């Protein structure tokens, strides 16, 4: 991608490419992740999670503050696809 990470820690490596963010979780396998997880930026992570739960999704990772007020969470949909959510502070 030709850019250096803006965060490079043992728990997270983050890149900004234009208006997109690419985040790598080197410990994702501990949370049941077996491959890349696409994450959607949302304004209200709790409301967005509830909408996904109402549509049949199951919690994969509860809401977690990863620093500076940035919140992440993930669910598994009915087809066992993992969907990530990110709420910026």
LOVEX-848655 format. One record per atom (N, C-alpha, C, O): residue number from 1; x, y, z; atom name; residue in three letters. Coordinates in nm, 4 decimals, decimal comma, m for minus. Example, Ala and Ser with C-alpha at 12.3 -4.5 7.8 and 13.67 -1.06 7.14 Angstrom:
2
1_1,3190_m0,5690_0,7800_N_ALA .
1_1,2300_m0,4500_0,7800_CA_ALA .
1_1,3200_m0,3300_0,7800_C_ALA .
1_1,4236_m0,3319_0,8465_O_ALA .
2_1,2850_m0,2250_0,7080_N_SER .
2_1,3670_m0,1060_0,7140_CA_SER .
2_1,2900_0,0030_0,7870_C_SER .
2_1,3409_0,1138_0,8039_O_SER .
//
This chain:
89
1_0,0813_m0,1187_0,0000_N_UNK .
1_0,0000_0,0000_0,0000_CA_UNK .
1_0,0856_0,1250_0,0000_C_UNK .
1_0,0372_0,2339_m0,0309_O_UNK .
2_0,2106_0,1101_0,0340_N_UNK .
2_0,3013_0,2232_0,0294_CA_UNK .
2_0,2903_0,3202_0,1451_C_UNK .
2_0,3367_0,4337_0,1347_O_UNK .
3_0,2293_0,2778_0,2563_N_UNK .
3_0,2186_0,3655_0,3736_CA_UNK .
3_0,2684_0,2910_0,4972_C_UNK .
3_0,2591_0,1687_0,5068_O_UNK .
4_0,3207_0,3679_0,5899_N_UNK .
4_0,3648_0,3111_0,7173_CA_UNK .
4_0,2456_0,3070_0,8128_C_UNK .
4_0,1552_0,3895_0,8005_O_UNK .
5_0,2432_0,2137_0,9069_N_UNK .
5_0,1323_0,2108_1,0030_CA_UNK .
5_0,1342_0,3337_1,0932_C_UNK .
5_0,2409_0,3823_1,1309_O_UNK .
6_0,0154_0,3837_1,1277_N_UNK .
6_0,0079_0,4944_1,2232_CA_UNK .
6_0,0045_0,4405_1,3658_C_UNK .
6_0,0311_0,5144_1,4606_O_UNK .
7_m0,0281_0,3126_1,3817_N_UNK .
7_m0,0192_0,2420_1,5095_CA_UNK .
7_0,0510_0,1106_1,4814_C_UNK .
7_0,0134_0,0390_1,3886_O_UNK .
8_0,1523_0,0777_1,5598_N_UNK .
8_0,2237_m0,0493_1,5425_CA_UNK .
8_0,2571_m0,1029_1,6817_C_UNK .
8_0,3663_m0,0813_1,7343_O_UNK .
9_0,1605_m0,1727_1,7391_N_UNK .
9_0,1734_m0,2268_1,8732_CA_UNK .
9_0,1493_m0,3776_1,8691_C_UNK .
9_0,1021_m0,4304_1,7684_O_UNK .
10_0,1812_m0,4459_1,9771_N_UNK .
10_0,1625_m0,5916_1,9837_CA_UNK .
10_0,0147_m0,6294_1,9741_C_UNK .
10_m0,0174_m0,7418_1,9357_O_UNK .
11_m0,0756_m0,5374_2,0082_N_UNK .
11_m0,2188_m0,5670_2,0097_CA_UNK .
11_m0,2915_m0,5187_1,8845_C_UNK .
11_m0,4060_m0,5580_1,8622_O_UNK .
12_m0,2276_m0,4335_1,8010_N_UNK .
12_m0,2962_m0,3760_1,6855_CA_UNK .
12_m0,1959_m0,3075_1,5946_C_UNK .
12_m0,1025_m0,2419_1,6409_O_UNK .
13_m0,2164_m0,3235_1,4645_N_UNK .
13_m0,1384_m0,2500_1,3654_CA_UNK .
13_m0,2399_m0,1827_1,2738_C_UNK .
13_m0,3217_m0,2500_1,2111_O_UNK .
14_m0,2347_m0,0487_1,2661_N_UNK .
14_m0,3328_0,0251_1,1884_CA_UNK .
14_m0,2692_0,1080_1,0791_C_UNK .
14_m0,1657_0,1716_1,0987_O_UNK .
15_m0,3339_0,1061_0,9625_N_UNK .
15_m0,2903_0,1827_0,8468_CA_UNK .
15_m0,4041_0,2731_0,8023_C_UNK .
15_m0,5207_0,2344_0,8109_O_UNK .
16_m0,3722_0,3925_0,7549_N_UNK .
16_m0,4705_0,4800_0,6925_CA_UNK .
16_m0,4303_0,4977_0,5470_C_UNK .
16_m0,3202_0,5426_0,5151_O_UNK .
17_m0,5239_0,4606_0,4599_N_UNK .
17_m0,5021_0,4709_0,3163_CA_UNK .
17_m0,6166_0,5546_0,2612_C_UNK .
17_m0,7284_0,5056_0,2455_O_UNK .
18_m0,5880_0,6814_0,2319_N_UNK .
18_m0,6951_0,7719_0,1917_CA_UNK .
18_m0,7912_0,7883_0,3073_C_UNK .
18_m0,7502_0,8202_0,4189_O_UNK .
19_m0,9208_0,7663_0,2807_N_UNK .
19_m1,0199_0,7772_0,3885_CA_UNK .
19_m1,0569_0,6408_0,4468_C_UNK .
19_m1,1548_0,6287_0,5204_O_UNK .
20_m0,9785_0,5387_0,4136_N_UNK .
20_m1,0021_0,4040_0,4646_CA_UNK .
20_m0,8995_0,3687_0,5712_C_UNK .
20_m0,7868_0,4181_0,5707_O_UNK .
21_m0,9415_0,2819_0,6626_N_UNK .
21_m0,8498_0,2320_0,7642_CA_UNK .
21_m0,8407_0,0809_0,7522_C_UNK .
21_m0,9419_0,0124_0,7372_O_UNK .
22_m0,7207_0,0303_0,7590_N_UNK .
22_m0,6961_m0,1131_0,7593_CA_UNK .
22_m0,6309_m0,1467_0,8918_C_UNK .
22_m0,5227_m0,0969_0,9229_O_UNK .
23_m0,6966_m0,2315_0,9703_N_UNK .
23_m0,6446_m0,2692_1,1007_CA_UNK .
23_m0,6154_m0,4174_1,1067_C_UNK .
23_m0,6940_m0,4990_1,0586_O_UNK .
24_m0,5044_m0,4517_1,1648_N_UNK .
24_m0,4646_m0,5908_1,1815_CA_UNK .
24_m0,4583_m0,6226_1,3298_C_UNK .
24_m0,3962_m0,5496_1,4071_O_UNK .
25_m0,5227_m0,7320_1,3696_N_UNK .
25_m0,5202_m0,7767_1,5081_CA_UNK .
25_m0,4351_m0,9026_1,5139_C_UNK .
25_m0,4818_m1,0101_1,4764_O_UNK .
26_m0,3109_m0,8914_1,5603_N_UNK .
26_m0,2228_m1,0080_1,5611_CA_UNK .
26_m0,2688_m1,1177_1,6560_C_UNK .
26_m0,2161_m1,2289_1,6518_O_UNK .
27_m0,3668_m1,0881_1,7416_N_UNK .
27_m0,4183_m1,1879_1,8348_CA_UNK .
27_m0,5618_m1,2270_1,8022_C_UNK .
27_m0,6318_m1,2820_1,8873_O_UNK .
28_m0,6060_m1,1996_1,6813_N_UNK .
28_m0,7438_m1,2277_1,6418_CA_UNK .
28_m0,7827_m1,3736_1,6549_C_UNK .
28_m0,8990_m1,4048_1,6804_O_UNK .
29_m0,6879_m1,4625_1,6379_N_UNK .
29_m0,7198_m1,6054_1,6503_CA_UNK .
29_m0,7695_m1,6392_1,7903_C_UNK .
29_m0,8470_m1,7334_1,8071_O_UNK .
30_m0,7261_m1,5638_1,8908_N_UNK .
30_m0,7728_m1,5855_2,0284_CA_UNK .
30_m0,9200_m1,5488_2,0445_C_UNK .
30_m0,9855_m1,5952_2,1379_O_UNK .
31_m0,9723_m1,4658_1,9544_N_UNK .
31_m1,1125_m1,4244_1,9577_CA_UNK .
31_m1,1955_m1,5026_1,8566_C_UNK .
31_m1,3081_m1,4638_1,8254_O_UNK .
32_m1,1404_m1,6131_1,8052_N_UNK .
32_m1,2151_m1,6973_1,7122_CA_UNK .
32_m1,2094_m1,6540_1,5675_C_UNK .
32_m1,2836_m1,7069_1,4847_O_UNK .
33_m1,1234_m1,5592_1,5348_N_UNK .
33_m1,1114_m1,5134_1,3965_CA_UNK .
33_m1,0164_m1,6055_1,3216_C_UNK .
33_m0,9043_m1,6306_1,3658_O_UNK .
34_m1,0624_m1,6548_1,2086_N_UNK .
34_m0,9809_m1,7475_1,1304_CA_UNK .
34_m0,9291_m1,6859_1,0025_C_UNK .
34_m0,8610_m1,7526_0,9245_O_UNK .
35_m0,9603_m1,5594_0,9797_N_UNK .
35_m0,9153_m1,4905_0,8598_CA_UNK .
35_m0,9511_m1,3434_0,8703_C_UNK .
35_m0,9908_m1,2962_0,9768_O_UNK .
36_m0,9371_m1,2710_0,7605_N_UNK .
36_m0,9675_m1,1276_0,7625_CA_UNK .
36_m1,1132_m1,1011_0,7995_C_UNK .
36_m1,2025_m1,1780_0,7638_O_UNK .
37_m1,1357_m0,9923_0,8708_N_UNK .
37_m1,2698_m0,9510_0,9093_CA_UNK .
37_m1,2926_m0,8090_0,8592_C_UNK .
37_m1,2192_m0,7167_0,8947_O_UNK .
38_m1,3934_m0,7931_0,7777_N_UNK .
38_m1,4304_m0,6598_0,7322_CA_UNK .
38_m1,5055_m0,5876_0,8433_C_UNK .
38_m1,5952_m0,6451_0,9049_O_UNK .
39_m1,4702_m0,4642_0,8689_N_UNK .
39_m1,5359_m0,3864_0,9737_CA_UNK .
39_m1,5994_m0,2622_0,9147_C_UNK .
39_m1,5413_m0,1951_0,8294_O_UNK .
40_m1,7188_m0,2331_0,9614_N_UNK .
40_m1,7936_m0,1167_0,9164_CA_UNK .
40_m1,7843_m0,0068_1,0204_C_UNK .
40_m1,7990_m0,0319_1,1400_O_UNK .
41_m1,7600_0,1142_0,9749_N_UNK .
41_m1,7618_0,2302_1,0641_CA_UNK .
41_m1,9079_0,2665_1,0886_C_UNK .
41_m1,9859_0,2811_0,9945_O_UNK .
42_m1,9439_0,2810_1,2161_N_UNK .
42_m2,0810_0,3145_1,2539_CA_UNK .
42_m2,0790_0,4314_1,3519_C_UNK .
42_m1,9784_0,4565_1,4183_O_UNK .
43_m2,1908_0,5022_1,3599_N_UNK .
43_m2,2008_0,6153_1,4525_CA_UNK .
43_m2,2382_0,5712_1,5931_C_UNK .
43_m2,1979_0,6345_1,6907_O_UNK .
44_m2,3155_0,4623_1,6044_N_UNK .
44_m2,3629_0,4140_1,7344_CA_UNK .
44_m2,3476_0,2623_1,7364_C_UNK .
44_m2,4335_0,1904_1,6854_O_UNK .
45_m2,2384_0,2136_1,7951_N_UNK .
45_m2,2060_0,0709_1,7881_CA_UNK .
45_m2,3115_m0,0146_1,8588_C_UNK .
45_m2,3442_m0,1234_1,8114_O_UNK .
46_m2,3646_0,0330_1,9709_N_UNK .
46_m2,4648_m0,0460_2,0436_CA_UNK .
46_m2,5944_m0,0577_1,9640_C_UNK .
46_m2,6547_m0,1649_1,9593_O_UNK .
47_m2,6373_0,0509_1,9019_N_UNK .
47_m2,7578_0,0472_1,8194_CA_UNK .
47_m2,7361_m0,0427_1,6971_C_UNK .
47_m2,8243_m0,1203_1,6604_O_UNK .
48_m2,6205_m0,0322_1,6354_N_UNK .
48_m2,5902_m0,1151_1,5185_CA_UNK .
48_m2,5846_m0,2626_1,5553_C_UNK .
48_m2,6326_m0,3473_1,4799_O_UNK .
49_m2,5259_m0,2942_1,6712_N_UNK .
49_m2,5239_m0,4336_1,7175_CA_UNK .
49_m2,6651_m0,4854_1,7380_C_UNK .
49_m2,6962_m0,5978_1,6987_O_UNK .
50_m2,7513_m0,4045_1,7994_N_UNK .
50_m2,8882_m0,4492_1,8240_CA_UNK .
50_m2,9599_m0,4792_1,6932_C_UNK .
50_m3,0344_m0,5768_1,6843_O_UNK .
51_m2,9380_m0,3961_1,5913_N_UNK .
51_m2,9989_m0,4220_1,4604_CA_UNK .
51_m2,9501_m0,5555_1,4029_C_UNK .
51_m3,0280_m0,6312_1,3451_O_UNK .
52_m2,8211_m0,5833_1,4194_N_UNK .
52_m2,7668_m0,7104_1,3713_CA_UNK .
52_m2,8224_m0,8281_1,4510_C_UNK .
52_m2,8551_m0,9319_1,3934_O_UNK .
53_m2,8333_m0,8128_1,5824_N_UNK .
53_m2,8915_m0,9190_1,6659_CA_UNK .
53_m3,0369_m0,9438_1,6264_C_UNK .
53_m3,0806_m1,0586_1,6195_O_UNK .
54_m3,1117_m0,8368_1,6005_N_UNK .
54_m3,2516_m0,8497_1,5596_CA_UNK .
54_m3,2643_m0,9241_1,4270_C_UNK .
54_m3,3666_m0,9871_1,4000_O_UNK .
55_m3,1597_m0,9166_1,3442_N_UNK .
55_m3,1589_m0,9848_1,2148_CA_UNK .
55_m3,1031_m1,1269_1,2249_C_UNK .
55_m3,0888_m1,1947_1,1232_O_UNK .
56_m3,0711_m1,1729_1,3473_N_UNK .
56_m3,0273_m1,3104_1,3664_CA_UNK .
56_m2,8792_m1,3302_1,3912_C_UNK .
56_m2,8340_m1,4441_1,4027_O_UNK .
57_m2,8027_m1,2232_1,3998_N_UNK .
57_m2,6581_m1,2366_1,4266_CA_UNK .
57_m2,6356_m1,2756_1,5725_C_UNK .
57_m2,7204_m1,2526_1,6587_O_UNK .
58_m2,5187_m1,3352_1,5978_N_UNK .
58_m2,4778_m1,3732_1,7333_CA_UNK .
58_m2,3482_m1,2996_1,7668_C_UNK .
58_m2,2657_m1,2743_1,6790_O_UNK .
59_m2,3314_m1,2658_1,8932_N_UNK .
59_m2,2110_m1,1940_1,9358_CA_UNK .
59_m2,0874_m1,2792_1,9124_C_UNK .
59_m2,0862_m1,3977_1,9458_O_UNK .
60_m1,9852_m1,2206_1,8560_N_UNK .
60_m1,8542_m1,2848_1,8395_CA_UNK .
60_m1,7570_m1,2223_1,9387_C_UNK .
60_m1,6862_m1,2926_2,0108_O_UNK .
61_m1,7546_m1,0887_1,9415_N_UNK .
61_m1,6714_m1,0141_2,0358_CA_UNK .
61_m1,7536_m0,8978_2,0879_C_UNK .
61_m1,8051_m0,8174_2,0100_O_UNK .
62_m1,7659_m0,8889_2,2180_N_UNK .
62_m1,8414_m0,7805_2,2809_CA_UNK .
62_m1,7727_m0,6464_2,2537_C_UNK .
62_m1,6569_m0,6427_2,2120_O_UNK .
63_m1,8435_m0,5382_2,2770_N_UNK .
63_m1,7882_m0,4043_2,2581_CA_UNK .
63_m1,6638_m0,3896_2,3450_C_UNK .
63_m1,6643_m0,4216_2,4638_O_UNK .
64_m1,5575_m0,3404_2,2823_N_UNK .
64_m1,4292_m0,3252_2,3503_CA_UNK .
64_m1,3687_m0,1910_2,3117_C_UNK .
64_m1,3655_m0,1556_2,1939_O_UNK .
65_m1,3213_m0,1170_2,4101_N_UNK .
65_m1,2504_0,0086_2,3848_CA_UNK .
65_m1,1050_m0,0276_2,3573_C_UNK .
65_m1,0371_m0,0837_2,4434_O_UNK .
66_m1,0574_0,0043_2,2376_N_UNK .
66_m0,9206_m0,0312_2,1991_CA_UNK .
66_m0,8247_0,0868_2,2145_C_UNK .
66_m0,7117_0,0836_2,1657_O_UNK .
67_m0,8714_0,1899_2,2827_N_UNK .
67_m0,7852_0,3049_2,3098_CA_UNK .
67_m0,8405_0,4327_2,2527_C_UNK .
67_m0,8899_0,4358_2,1400_O_UNK .
68_m0,8320_0,5371_2,3303_N_UNK .
68_m0,8743_0,6683_2,2837_CA_UNK .
68_m1,0233_0,6793_2,2580_C_UNK .
68_m1,0671_0,7716_2,1894_O_UNK .
69_m1,1018_0,5875_2,3115_N_UNK .
69_m1,2455_0,5911_2,2902_CA_UNK .
69_m1,2932_0,5197_2,1654_C_UNK .
69_m1,4134_0,5176_2,1386_O_UNK .
70_m1,2017_0,4604_2,0874_N_UNK .
70_m1,2427_0,3839_1,9694_CA_UNK .
70_m1,2986_0,2505_2,0164_C_UNK .
70_m1,2326_0,1768_2,0897_O_UNK .
71_m1,4217_0,2197_1,9732_N_UNK .
71_m1,4895_0,0970_2,0125_CA_UNK .
71_m1,4961_0,0002_1,8957_C_UNK .
71_m1,5181_0,0402_1,7813_O_UNK .
72_m1,4768_m0,1281_1,9258_N_UNK .
72_m1,4910_m0,2321_1,8243_CA_UNK .
72_m1,5797_m0,3433_1,8799_C_UNK .
72_m1,5926_m0,3584_2,0013_O_UNK .
73_m1,6396_m0,4198_1,7916_N_UNK .
73_m1,7186_m0,5374_1,8266_CA_UNK .
73_m1,7324_m0,6200_1,6994_C_UNK .
73_m1,7064_m0,5711_1,5894_O_UNK .
74_m1,7734_m0,7456_1,7152_N_UNK .
74_m1,8002_m0,8273_1,5970_CA_UNK .
74_m1,9109_m0,9266_1,6271_C_UNK .
74_m1,9350_m0,9642_1,7418_O_UNK .
75_m1,9774_m0,9679_1,5198_N_UNK .
75_m2,0864_m1,0652_1,5271_CA_UNK .
75_m2,0657_m1,1706_1,4190_C_UNK .
75_m1,9888_m1,1514_1,3248_O_UNK .
76_m2,1360_m1,2821_1,4349_N_UNK .
76_m2,1463_m1,3823_1,3285_CA_UNK .
76_m2,2877_m1,3760_1,2748_C_UNK .
76_m2,3840_m1,3800_1,3513_O_UNK .
77_m2,3005_m1,3661_1,1433_N_UNK .
77_m2,4341_m1,3640_1,0850_CA_UNK .
77_m2,4867_m1,5068_1,0717_C_UNK .
77_m2,4200_m1,6014_1,1136_O_UNK .
78_m2,6042_m1,5228_1,0145_N_UNK .
78_m2,6685_m1,6540_1,0035_CA_UNK .
78_m2,5863_m1,7530_0,9219_C_UNK .
78_m2,6029_m1,8740_0,9375_O_UNK .
79_m2,4977_m1,7036_0,8349_N_UNK .
79_m2,4122_m1,7909_0,7531_CA_UNK .
79_m2,2729_m1,8063_0,8128_C_UNK .
79_m2,1819_m1,8555_0,7461_O_UNK .
80_m2,2556_m1,7645_0,9386_N_UNK .
80_m2,1285_m1,7724_1,0112_CA_UNK .
80_m2,0199_m1,6807_0,9570_C_UNK .
80_m1,9015_m1,7039_0,9818_O_UNK .
81_m2,0583_m1,5771_0,8834_N_UNK .
81_m1,9635_m1,4747_0,8423_CA_UNK .
81_m1,9416_m1,3805_0,9598_C_UNK .
81_m2,0372_m1,3426_1,0274_O_UNK .
82_m1,8176_m1,3427_0,9847_N_UNK .
82_m1,7888_m1,2484_1,0919_CA_UNK .
82_m1,7934_m1,1071_1,0352_C_UNK .
82_m1,7318_m1,0772_0,9329_O_UNK .
83_m1,8678_m1,0209_1,1040_N_UNK .
83_m1,8826_m0,8808_1,0639_CA_UNK .
83_m1,8309_m0,7953_1,1794_C_UNK .
83_m1,8763_m0,8098_1,2929_O_UNK .
84_m1,7373_m0,7076_1,1508_N_UNK .
84_m1,6826_m0,6193_1,2521_CA_UNK .
84_m1,7455_m0,4817_1,2460_C_UNK .
84_m1,7869_m0,4359_1,1395_O_UNK .
85_m1,7525_m0,4164_1,3604_N_UNK .
85_m1,8020_m0,2789_1,3702_CA_UNK .
85_m1,6963_m0,1938_1,4415_C_UNK .
85_m1,6286_m0,2405_1,5331_O_UNK .
86_m1,6839_m0,0695_1,3979_N_UNK .
86_m1,5922_0,0264_1,4603_CA_UNK .
86_m1,6678_0,1567_1,4816_C_UNK .
86_m1,7342_0,2068_1,3909_O_UNK .
87_m1,6569_0,2112_1,6029_N_UNK .
87_m1,7106_0,3444_1,6313_CA_UNK .
87_m1,5951_0,4317_1,6759_C_UNK .
87_m1,5288_0,4030_1,7755_O_UNK .
88_m1,5717_0,5376_1,6019_N_UNK .
88_m1,4651_0,6315_1,6379_CA_UNK .
88_m1,5164_0,7275_1,7431_C_UNK .
88_m1,6360_0,7561_1,7495_O_UNK .
89_m1,4239_0,7783_1,8273_N_UNK .
89_m1,4658_0,8722_1,9322_CA_UNK .
89_m1,5147_1,0041_1,8733_C_UNK .
89_m1,5536_1,0942_1,9475_O_UNK .
//
